[in-house]
């Protein structure tokens, strides 16, 4: 898409990443949400500290913006060691990975984002590194080829992915701790916003005002913090520093974000199915062609939240709006998504 969406869960710019870093908690006690996962990590950290061992490798999977990178920073901080951050697409050659691994000190943490996009050849290098803390590097080729074994310091790999199903079985089996990142509840988002507001110097803000932002944050802390910054800017420039319900409404109306966290692309997608295809069912490719959008973009960036809201049904004949979506849009649809015959097979 040409236009970056404010409610995108991905980091949009390096500047935003810097701002996100300034708002991140540094300890597990300060981390909000994901209670089962943080308890597992807390137990593991305490155990390895007592034994003086490296922590088991950790695989975090789930939608973007839920705190996978933040948890990697927290684990490194809790261990008092250095964190090295990279990503699957950034590691293209064996020398990239070898250089990164050989610089690691004892009990350091290596964080690889989007680890499912790591080239297979580099993934194989990681197997011995993760299991035996060594890496076999082949130099030269043909009859002159020789293998050099490089010892590594004991380290912890934290892999993050939005597509857990694309990680190979051998790679997945080498992670001792696996955690699924879930969308946040409004209460958890409110706690995050309260803390972020203090760090951003917003001052006293009514709980009800922060709740309005939480309601529009699509269950994602990164979006919540981004909306908070936009409202802060609007309050400073347009409202003489007044940060109240009116400010939130006006600021997010300007950004095109409604009370449920839907933006213009979400609403256009829903209206297209409602008005052009009578509420559906309709194939995803047909909707994508009508909107002049990539079907993968719609499937990955638009549909998940609409499914979460209960606005969209994936039926055996395609996508269909629900009654809740029709009521939100103020339109009438004829499809009955309660009809079980629509779901006799997987949707498109």
Secondary structure, 3 states (H helix, E strand, C coil): CCCCCCCCCCCCCHHHHHHHHHHCCCCCCCCCCCHHHHHHHHHHHHHHHHHCCCCCCEEEECCCCCCHHHHHHHHHHHHCCCEEEEEHHHCCCHHHHHHHHHCCCCCCEEEEECHHHCCHHHHHHHHHHHHHCEEEEEECCHHHCEEEEEECCCCEEEEEECCHHHCCHHHHCCCCEEEECCCCCHHHHHHHHHHHHHHCCCCCCCHHHHHHHHHCCCCCHHHHHHHHHHHHHHHHHHCCCCCCHHHHHHHHHHCCCCCCCCCHHHHHHHHHHHHHCCCEEECHHHHHHHHCCCHHHHHHHHHHHHHHHCCEEEECCEEEECHHHHHHHCCCCCCCCCCHHHHCCCCC
